[in-house]
């Protein structure tokens, strides 16, 4: 009658190889998840290329205002559209259908919601030239922070 056989032991490298494969699989999974995670809405994604010269577009709108092609209200509407495009480009999300309050809630540190709120009251300015210059300056400040 045969006796009980002692268990077969593996060579030292077999469990080491198994642990290494497990670590590599976890690292690959984490890399994959990080790569597909959406960008944080309050920070631009550095991998995205900026497609426009946003400061130049603001300067162009301001020049049109100074030449009389746009009134103060039209300038603010154009700046609002431009900044929604800017935010959409930098966050990877379409901000155009969102309200100012939703943008302020989603992007609290960007200053974009506050800036869009400023654009809503252009008709009540005492001096349109000063109001336009202040709006352009604040717009460029928000752009430079991103």
matplotlib code that plots the C-alpha trace (Angstrom):
import matplotlib.pyplot as plt

x = [0.0, 1.4, 1.8, 0.8, 3.0, 4.5, 3.2, 5.2, 6.8, 7.3, 10.5, 10.9, 10.4, 6.9, 5.1, 7.4, 6.4, 2.7, 3.0, 4.8, 2.1, -0.5, 1.2, 1.6, -2.1, -3.1, -0.7, -2.1, -5.7, -4.9, -3.1, -6.1, -8.6, -6.6, -6.2, -10.0, -11.0, -12.6, -10.6, -11.4, -13.8, -11.9, -8.6, -7.7, -6.5, -2.8, -3.1, -5.6, -4.2, -5.6, -7.2, -7.7, -5.9, -8.4, -6.7, -6.6, -10.3, -11.1, -9.0, -10.8, -14.2, -12.9, -11.6, -15.0, -16.6, -14.2, -14.9, -18.6, -19.4, -20.7, -22.6, -22.0, -24.7, -23.5, -20.0, -21.1, -23.1, -20.1, -17.8, -20.2, -20.3, -16.6, -16.0, -18.5, -16.5, -13.2, -14.6, -15.8, -12.5, -10.5, -12.8, -13.8, -17.5, -20.0, -20.8, -23.0, -26.3, -25.5, -26.8, -24.4, -25.3, -24.6, -21.2, -20.4, -21.3, -19.4, -16.3, -16.1, -12.4, -12.4, -14.2, -16.1, -19.5, -18.9, -17.7, -20.8, -22.9, -21.1, -22.0, -25.7, -26.1, -24.4, -27.3, -26.9, -23.4, -22.9, -19.9, -19.9, -16.2, -15.1, -17.5, -16.3, -12.6, -13.3, -15.2, -12.3, -9.7, -11.7, -12.1, -8.4, -7.7, -10.0, -8.3, -4.8, -5.8, -6.5]
y = [0.0, 3.3, 6.0, 9.6, 11.6, 14.8, 17.9, 19.1, 22.4, 24.9, 26.5, 30.0, 31.8, 30.5, 32.4, 35.4, 35.4, 35.1, 38.1, 40.1, 39.4, 40.4, 43.7, 44.4, 43.7, 46.1, 48.8, 48.4, 48.6, 51.8, 53.4, 52.5, 54.0, 57.2, 57.6, 57.4, 59.5, 62.8, 65.9, 67.8, 70.7, 73.3, 72.6, 72.5, 69.2, 69.7, 67.1, 69.2, 71.6, 75.1, 75.7, 79.4, 82.6, 83.5, 86.8, 87.8, 87.0, 89.2, 92.0, 91.7, 92.1, 95.1, 96.7, 96.2, 97.9, 100.8, 101.2, 101.4, 98.0, 96.7, 98.4, 97.5, 94.9, 93.2, 93.2, 91.5, 88.9, 88.2, 87.9, 85.5, 83.3, 83.4, 82.5, 79.6, 78.3, 78.9, 77.0, 74.2, 73.9, 73.7, 71.4, 69.1, 69.6, 71.6, 74.6, 76.5, 75.0, 75.5, 78.4, 80.8, 79.3, 75.8, 76.9, 78.7, 75.5, 73.2, 75.4, 77.3, 78.3, 79.3, 82.7, 81.9, 81.9, 85.2, 86.7, 85.4, 87.1, 90.4, 90.1, 89.9, 93.6, 95.6, 98.0, 99.8, 101.1, 104.9, 105.0, 102.3, 102.8, 102.2, 99.2, 97.7, 98.1, 96.6, 93.6, 93.0, 93.2, 90.7, 88.4, 88.4, 87.8, 84.7, 83.4, 83.9, 82.0, 78.9]
z = [0.0, -1.1, 1.5, 1.3, -1.0, 0.2, -1.6, -4.7, -4.1, -6.9, -7.7, -6.2, -9.5, -10.1, -7.3, -8.0, -11.7, -10.6, -8.3, -11.0, -13.5, -11.0, -10.3, -14.1, -14.7, -11.9, -13.2, -16.7, -15.4, -13.5, -16.5, -18.7, -16.2, -15.7, -19.5, -20.1, -17.1, -18.2, -17.5, -14.3, -15.2, -13.2, -14.9, -18.5, -19.9, -20.9, -23.6, -25.5, -28.0, -27.8, -31.2, -31.2, -30.2, -27.6, -26.7, -30.3, -30.7, -27.7, -29.1, -32.4, -30.8, -28.8, -32.0, -33.6, -30.6, -30.8, -34.6, -33.9, -35.5, -32.2, -29.5, -25.8, -25.7, -28.9, -27.6, -24.4, -26.3, -28.6, -25.6, -23.8, -26.9, -27.2, -23.6, -23.8, -26.7, -24.8, -21.8, -24.0, -25.7, -22.5, -20.5, -23.4, -22.4, -24.4, -22.2, -24.7, -23.5, -19.8, -17.8, -16.2, -12.8, -14.0, -15.3, -12.1, -10.1, -12.4, -12.8, -9.5, -9.6, -13.3, -12.9, -16.0, -14.4, -12.7, -16.0, -17.9, -15.2, -15.8, -19.5, -18.6, -17.5, -20.3, -20.9, -17.5, -17.9, -17.5, -19.8, -22.5, -23.3, -19.7, -19.3, -22.6, -21.5, -18.1, -19.6, -22.1, -19.2, -17.1, -20.1, -20.7, -17.0, -17.0, -20.2, -18.7, -15.6, -17.7]

ax = plt.figure().add_subplot(projection="3d")
ax.plot(x, y, z, "-o")
ax.set_aspect("equal")
plt.show()
